[in-house]
Structure formats: structure tokens, C-alpha cells
């Protein structure tokens, strides 16, 4: 069982909570230890479930059909050296949305990218106990922001790549405490994100936390 979501504020039935849905999932994976503390994982999966979205004829957020996600995922995680740790992963997804309306061509579910990748590095600075630097990058492929029209005529948001950099220092105190600073989206990548209800929002700009 899985939550089907809540109608967004732009829908005619805003804030309505949909009933839970039944999801079917099949998955087969392999994990291989490349070295002590370093693992590689690869797997294939398929899920199918009812699809919730905005009915463009009535502006009501409801179940519109069935969505199937089929894809491959892989990741490499662990320690590459004495001071360097890494997490790298990616997903290739073949999503398919079948409408409840007869003779409607299959489309792509809103907000779901075909390709997605992430990478994160963590480096413990030698000679300074407790000090570490980190960096991460996330790639998100193009994804549709409307479900109507079928796969050939759906409008898409472009692909997006965002970097983050950080530093942390574990304080030499008797209780556990850590100082943490991050520079998020340092190249000020500008783009839009979309949720399953088709609501667009700006990606956060460059900021320090």
C-alpha cells in the first residue's frame, strides 16, 4: 500500500487526500564487494500502480490511469583510499502512463526523468583530525510537465545539473558536536521542477548554509 497524494492548491478539489493505492513491484539485484569497504550494486526493477494527476477537463486531482516504471539502477559506494569515500549511482527508467480514456496513446508520467545520476565525494583532510571536505553533483534528465498529448507531443523541462560543496569539522569536545558549512548550487543553475500534480516551481538559487 502507498499514499496516492494530496490535491495541490491549484486543483478544484484542493487539499483532498486520495485513498491509498496498491503497488506491485518486482526487483532483482546483485551486490559485489570489489574491495573491503567498497561495494558495487546493480539491479533491474518494474513497478506498476494507479496514477494520480490533474484531470485537464475538470481540473480535479484524481486517479487517471496506470503507470509502469521499468528500469535499471547501479551504484558504487565505499572507501576508495585512506581518506576518500565515494557514492556514485544512476538510474535508467522507462516510465509508461496508460490513460483510463480509450484510444489514448501511452504517455510519460509527469515529472519523471528517463535518466538520473548522483555522485558524492568525501575527503578527510590529512593531518587535521576531524576536518573533511565534500562535493556532490546531481543530474536530472528532461521530464514532461504535462501528461496530455501522448509521448510524442508532451512538453518537457530540460535536463538539469546541480553541484554542491561543503566542509565540516568535528569539534574536539567531550560531547559530539560538528560544525558544518555548505555552498549550494554555486554556479547558480536556474531551472524549474515539477511535481506529479503538474505544479511548477523554481529551483533554489545559489546559497550558503
SEFINU-849156 format. One record per atom (N, C-alpha, C): residue in one letter; x, y, z. Coordinates in steps of 0.001 Angstrom, whole numbers, plus 524288, in hexadecimal, padded with zeros to 5 digits. Layout:
N
aXYZ
...
//
This chain:
209
x8034B7FB5880000
x800008000080000
x80370804DC80000
x80197808EA7FD44
x804A780DB47FCB7
x800EF812557FC85
x802B5816C77FE7D
x7FF9681B867FE24
x7FF1481D397F871
x7FA6381EEC7F6F4
x7F983820C77F1A0
x7FA6D8269D7F128
x7FAD78295A7F585
x7FBF982EE77F55A
x7F761832427F702
x7F864837537F739
x7F48383B3B7F8C1
x7F3EB83F297F45F
x7EF2E840AC7F33F
x7EE29844677EF0A
x7F0D4849957F031
x7F39684BCF7EC5B
x7F64A850CE7ED36
x7F272855517ED9D
x7F474859CD7EF32
x7F12685E637EFD2
x7EEBC8605C7EACF
x7F11185EE17E64E
x7EF05860B17E146
x7EA9185D487DF43
x7E97B858DC7E1D1
x7E570855497DFFC
x7E014856EC7E1FF
x7DBFD855367DF3F
x7D6A88566A7E0E9
x7D566853DB7E621
x7D7C784F6A7E742
x7D6F484CB07EC36
x7DBB884D467EFC3
x7DDD3852017F009
x7E2B2852F87F2D7
x7E28A850BB7F862
x7E71384EA07F9DC
x7E80584C5C7FF0D
x7E5198473D80004
x7E2788452A7FC26
x7DFEB8401F7FCE3
x7E40B83BCA7FCEC
x7E3B483850800C5
x7E754833E880136
x7E4EA82F3A7FE75
x7E7A182D347FA8A
x7E5A4828B77F7AC
x7E653823B97FAD7
x7E32881FD87F99F
x7E38681AD47FC4A
x7E8AB8182A7FAF9
x7EA6D814BC7FE74
x7EF41811D27FD87
x7EEAC80E507F8C1
x7F30D80D457F632
x7F30580A127F178
x7F65F8053D7F252
x7F56B801537EF22
x7F8617FC767EF5A
x7FC927FC867EB24
x8016D7FB9D7ECAB
x805EE7FBC67E920
x808367F6557E89C
x809717F4D47E3DB
x80C0F7EFD47E2D9
x811B77F0F77E143
x8155E7EE207E3A0
x81AE27EF0A7E279
x81DCB7E9E37E1FF
x8212B7E9AB7DE08
x824BB7E5467DD4B
x82A3C7E7737DCAE
x82DF17E4E17DF31
x8334F7E6E57DF04
x837287E2667DF9E
x83B6D7E2CD7DCB5
x83F9E7DEF87DD13
x844C87E1EF7DD08
x848147E0EB7E0EB
x84CEA7E3DC7E154
x851907E07D7E2AF
x8562B7E2C77E200
x85B1C7E0267E322
x85EAC7E3FB7E5FB
x860FA7E2217EA32
x864B87E54A7ED1C
x869F57E27A7ED16
x86E1C7E5697EBCC
x8734F7E3117EB6B
x8773F7E6757EE60
x87A3A7E40C7F1C9
x87E3F7E6D67F4C3
x883377E71C7F176
x8845A7EBB27EF5A
x889077EC6A7EC26
x88DF77EC617EF77
x88D7A7EE647F43A
x891E27EE9B7F7E2
x88F8B7EF4E7FD4D
x892977EE8E80159
x890857EF79806A1
x88E707F51180727
x8897F7F58D80864
x887197FAB1808FD
x8855E7FD3A803F8
x885837FA817FF7F
x883F17FCAF7FA7A
x880507F8D67F7BB
x87B7D7FA7F7F6C0
x8778B7F7007F48C
x875437F9357EF86
x874147F5A87EBEC
x871627F7017E710
x86C2F7F4207E6F8
x868087F6FB7E5B8
x862C57F4C87E58E
x8605C7F5F77E041
x85DC97F2177DDF1
x85AEC7F2DB7D917
x855C47EFE67D990
x851A87F21C7D770
x84C947EF947D7E6
x848D57F1577D3A9
x844F87EE117D2AB
x840BB7EF657CF25
x83B9C7EF297D21F
x837D97F24A7D092
x832F67F28A7D382
x82E747F3F67CFEA
x829C57F2DF7D1C4
x824F97F4837CF24
x820C27F5597D341
x81E3D7F9CC7D321
x819DA7FAE17D69C
x815327FC957D34E
x8109B7FB6F7D538
x80BD27FD3F7D2B0
x807F27FED27D6E1
x80512803127D5E4
x80164805127D9C2
x7FDA9808EC7D728
x7F94380A217D9B5
x7F5D180E4A7D7BF
x7F8A7813827D7C6
x7F74E816DD7D40B
x7FA0581BD77D35A
x7F6708205C7D4C9
x7F85F823B67D838
x7F5618284F7D9DC
x7F77382D277D724
x7F3E78306B7D551
x7F56E8353D7D2B3
x7F0BF838CB7D201
x7F1A583D1F7CF53
x7ED8C840F27CE54
x7EA8183F667C971
x7E56483EDC7C9FE
x7E1F383E057C58A
x7E13D8434C7C2D5
x7E374843D47BE24
x7E372848E77BB8D
x7DDFE84AAD7B9EC
x7DA45847107B999
x7D4EC848877B826
x7D1FC84AF47BCB6
x7D32A8492E7C17C
x7D04284AFF7C615
x7D3AC84DC17CA1C
x7D8D984DA47C974
x7DC9A84FD07CD34
x7DC4384D1C7D285
x7DAAE848317D288
x7DA4E8451F7D751
x7DF0A841817D7A9
x7E16B841527DC3E
x7E5C783DBE7DD32
x7E37C838767DEBD
x7E484834807DB7C
x7E22D82F637DC68
x7E57D82B347D9BD
x7E3CF826467DA2C
x7E669822027D779
x7E4D88221E7D1BC
x7E8CC8222B7CE4B
x7E7D3822F27C8B0
x7E8EF81E1E7C563
x7EB7981A4C7C78A
x7ECEF815BA7C479
x7F0D2812727C773
x7F45780FFD7C492
x7F84380C867C6E6
x7FDAE80E157C4FB
x8016E80E3A7C887
x806C680F847C713
x80A3D80ACB7C82A
x80DE1809D17C47E
x8119E805997C507
x8171D807CE7C4A8
x81A4B806A17C88E
x81FC2808367C895
x8231F803547C7FC
x826538033B7C3F8
x829E17FEDF7C308
x82F4D801187C214
x833387FEFC7C4CD
x83856801547C415
x83CCA7FE3F7C678
x84162800A57C616
x8463E7FE807C82A
x848C6802897CBAD
x84B21800BE7CFEF
x84DED804477D366
x8530F801CE7D50D
x856EA8051D7D5F4
x85BFD8032F7D7A8
x85E83807407DB2E
x861D8805687DEA9
x86482809017E232
x869AE806B37E3F5
x86D4A80A2A7E542
x87261808C67E76E
x8731080BFB7EC60
x874088096F7F0C1
x8747480C4F7F5A7
x87898809E07F921
x87B3A80D4D7FC0B
x87F2380B6C7FFB9
x8840480ECD7FFB6
x8883380CAA80198
x88D2480F8180222
x890D280E137FDB2
x8929E8121C7FAD6
x89643811477F68A
x89BEB811557F866
x89CD88140C7FC99
x8A21E814597FEBE
x8A1C08155F80485
x8A6208169B806D5
x8A61D8178580C69
x8A2CE81C1C80E17
x8A26C8202580ABE
x89FA6824E780C44
x89AFF82632808C3
x89A388234E8049C
x89631824AA800C6
x891D782098800B7
x88D098226D80178
x8886981F2080117
x88503821227FCA7
x8822181D967FA28
x87F2481F0A7F58F
x879E881C387F586
x8760081EDB7F382
x870F481C7D7F244
x86F7381E6D7ECD5
x86F0D81ACD7E91D
x86DAB81C217E3BA
x869438187E7E20D
x8653F81AAA7DFB9
x860E48175F7DE19
x85DE2819C07D999
x85AF98166E7D6EE
x857D8818417D291
x85336814B27D19E
x84F37816DF7CF30
x84A79813F27CDF1
x848EC815287C851
x847DA811027C55C
x845508118E7C03D
x83FCA80F887C0E2
x83BFB812BD7BF5E
x83688811787C054
x8336A811DF7BB47
x8301980E027BA79
x82C7C80E217B609
x826EF80E687B832
x82504813317B958
x81FD3813B37BBA7
x81B9A813E37B76E
x81718811B37B8A1
x812D18118D7B4D8
x80DB4812867B7AA
x80AAA816247B5A0
x8059F8178C7B7ED
x80148815FC7B42B
x7FDD3812947B5FE
x7F959810E57B2E6
x7F4748137B7B514
x7F1D9816817B1DE
x7ED4A819737B398
x7E889815EB7B412
x7E4CE8179B7B74F
x7DFD3814D67B7C5
x7DC338160C7B337
x7DD9881A097B017
x7DA6381B8C7AB95
x7DBC8818007A6FC
x7D802815557A49C
x7D921811CE7A03C
x7DBB9814A379BAB
x7DF1E811D0798E8
x7E1BC813B679433
x7E56F8184679538
x7E6D18193D79A1D
x7EAA281D4A79B57
x7F01481AF779B1A
x7F3B081D4479812
x7F8EC81AF67979E
x7FBD581B3079CCD
x7FF278174879DEB
x80241817627A2BB
x805A381C467A2FC
x8066681E467A7AE
x8097D823017A879
x80D7F822087ACC0
x8107E826117AE08
x81438825D07B250
x811C88284E7B722
x8126D8260A7BBCE
x81064828807C089
x8132282DA87C19F
x8102F8315D7C3A5
x81233836A07C498
x816988367A7C8A3
x81ACE839577C787
x81F0783A0D7CB43
x822E68359E7CBAE
x822508317A7C88D
x825C582CF37C8EB
x829C982D257C485
x82ECF82D4B7C5F5
x8330A82D8F7C220
x834AB828137C078
x836688279A7BB9B
x838528229A7B9AD
x83DAE8214E7BBF2
x840E08254F7BCBF
x846258249A7BEDD
x846E4827F37C3B5
x84979825B57C795
x84AD2828A87CC45
x84FE1826827CE72
x85365829FA7D00F
x8585E828507D239
x85A0482BC07D6BD
x85CAE829697DA89
x85EAE82C517DF04
x8643382A737E037
x8675682DFE7E23F
x86C9A82CA77E3ED
x86E02830097E88F
x8708A82DAD7EC63
x872168307D7F119
x8777882EA07F2D4
x87AE28325A7F3F3
x8802C831377F5C2
x880FE833927FB29
x883BC830C47FE71
x884F28329E803B4
x88ABD831A6804B5
x88DA1835D680609
x8934D83571806AF
x894CE8374680C1D
x89709833CC80F24
x899028351D81453
x89E7083787813BF
x89F1383C6181565
x8A3F583F39814A8
x8A83583CDD8182C
x8AC9883B2A815D4
x8B0C9838CB81900
x8B33483CD181CB6
x8B48683B1A82149
x8B73C83E7282500
x8B3B9841E682843
x8AEB984247826E4
x8AB1484576829FB
x8A692841ED82B8F
x8A6E583FD283022
x8A30783C0E831E6
x89D9C83E908323D
x899D383C1382FAE
x8947383DF882FF3
x892DF8418E82B8B
x8967D8432B82815
x89539846B8823CA
x8945E8439781EC4
x8901C844B181C02
x88EDB841E58172C
x88C638459E81344
x88D95844B080E48
x88B4984799809F4
x887CA843F1806DE
x8839D84612804A2
x88023842C080189
x87E08845C67FCE5
x87C8F842D57F8EA
x87A45845137F431
x8764E841387F206
x8723F843457EF95
x86E4B83FDE7ED46
x86C31842557E84D
x86A3883F0C7E4E0
x867DA840D67E005
x8632583D5B7DEF1
x85EFF83FB97DCF6
x85A4C83CCF7DB8B
x858A583E567D607
x857D683A667D2CB
x855E183B3C7CD78
x8505B839217CD1F
x84CDF83C487CAF6
x8477583AB97CA3B
x8460F83BAB7C48B
x844A98377C7C1D2
x84369837EF7BC4B
x83E5083AD67BB4D
x83D2883BBC7B668
x8385983E917B512
x8339C83B6D7B6E1
x82F8583E3D7B865
x82AD283BA77BA51
x8260B83EDD7B8BC
x821BE83C3B7B789
x81D0A83EF97B5C7
x81A5D841DA7BA43
x817EC846497B8FB
x814FF849127BCFD
x80F21849347BBDA
x80D84846797B7BC
x807F7845937B6C7
x8075C840087B4C0
x8030883D857B62B
x8024B838137B4AA
x7FF1B8377D7AFB5
x7FC4983B837AE1E
x7F8DF83B0B7A997
x7FC0583B237A488
x7F9EC8389A7A081
x7FC3F8390379B5B
x7FF6783455799A6
x8008E830B379D36
x803B582C3879BA8
x8097A82D7679BB6
x80CB58296C79B42
x8125B829FC79BE3
x814CB82D84797BD
x8128B82DB479305
x814F9830A678EC7
x813E58367E78F18
x80FE28381E791D7
x80E9183DAE791F5
x80EA683FFD79771
x8109483D1E79B4A
x810CD83F377A092
x814EF8437B7A104
x813D2847BF7A3D6
x817E184BB67A4D1
x81B7D849E57A938
x8208684B137A8A5
x8247C849337AC4D
x8278E84DB67AEAD
x8290684D0A7B39E
x82CF78505E7B5F8
x8325084E527B459
x83626851CC7B38E
x83B5884FF97B1EF
x83E2884D317B668
x8425184A697B505
x8457E847C87B8FC
x8483884BD47BC67
x849FE84A1B7C0F4
x84C1B84DB37C4D7
x8509D84B167C7B8
x854B884E1B7C8EC
x8592484C337CBF2
x85A6C850207D036
x85AA684E507D50C
x85B8B851C67D984
x8600684FA67DCD4
x8639D8532E7DE55
x86807851D47E1AB
x86733854187E728
x8699A8518A7EB02
x869CC853867F05B
x86F40852787F28A
x87126856177F5E6
x87635855647F873
x87594856547FE49
x878AD8538980169
x8781B8542480708
x87D1E8531B809F3
x87D0C8549B80EDE
x88163853B18126D
x87F18852A9817D8
x8818884F3B81ABC
x87FC184E4E8200F
x8847584D4882396
x883AA84E9582882
x887DC84DE282C5A
x8858B84BBA83167
x8877484743832F8
x885BB844E0837D9
x888C58475383C56
x885FE84A0783FBE
x8887A84CED843F4
x88B0084935847E9
x88F9984A96849D0
x892468473F84DB1
x890138482185326
x88B0F84724853C4
x88878847E1858C9
x887168429B85B29
x88567842BE86000
x8841983DE7862B1
x87EC083BD88610A
x87B9D83F1685E95
x8769583D6585C89
x876B883DC78568D
x873AB83A9C853D0
x873D783AAD84E13
x8719383FBD84BDA
x874CE842AA8490C
x8730E847888468F
x876278485D8418D
x8738F84A2E83D76
x8760F84AF783860
x874698502E83612
x87835853128340C
x87720857CB8310F
x876888564A82B57
x8728A85873828B3
x87169856FD82352
x8703085BE48202B
x8729085C6981B94
x87167860C281809
x8710085E9881280
x86D53860C180F70
x86C8485EF980A13
x86BA4863978066E
x86DBB86313801B7
x86C8B8669A7FD63
x869458637B7F989
x86447864B17F93E
x86097861B47F619
x85F948646E7F0EA
x85F7D861647ECB7
x85EB3863727E76D
x862628680A7E64E
x8678E867497E6EA
x86B3E86BA47E667
x86B4B86E2D7E104
x869DC86B537DCE6
x869D586D847D7A4
x8649186FF07D650
x861288704F7DA36
x85C1D872F27D9AF
x858F4870C67D519
x858D386B987D4B1
x855BD869187D0A2
x8500786A827D14F
x84DA186C477CD21
x8482786DE57CD5C
x844CC869F87CA6A
x84093868627CCD5
x83D24864B77CA36
x837F48645A7CD02
x834C7860CE7CB2B
x82FA885FE47CD74
x82F2985A277CEFE
x82C428593A7D31B
x82AF1853EF7D4CE
x8250C853577D47A
x8234484E797D3CA
x81DAB84D777D361
x81C60848B27D6B8
x817E7848F27D96E
x81636844657DC69
x8121A841657D95B
x8102C83D287DB99
x80C93839BE7D8C0
x8076583C687D781
x8061D8408E7DA57
x801448436C7D94E
x801E8847787D4FD
x806A0847DA7D2B6
x8077E84B8D7CE81
x80889851147D050
x809E8851CB7D54A
x80B0E856F87D75E
x810D6858247D6A5
x811F985C927D428
x8175D85E277D32F
x8194D861BB7D786
x81E52861357D8CC
x820BD864C07DC91
x82670865827DB16
x828A086A047DCC8
x82E0F86B397DB90
x831B8867BD7DEB5
x83621866667DC4D
x83A39863D07DF55
x83CEE867E77E2BA
x83E9D8667B7E783
x8410586A4A7EB02
x8460B86C887E8A1
x847138719E7E95B
x84BC68740C7E729
x85096872D77EA85
x855038754A7E917
x859D0874C37EC2E
x858CF876A77F1BD
x85ABC8739B7F598
x859DA875107FB04
x85DF88727B7FE84
x85EA0874AD80318
x86251872A2806F5
x85F2C870EB80BB2
x8608E86C6A80DB5
x85DD986A6781256
x861E0868EE81669
//
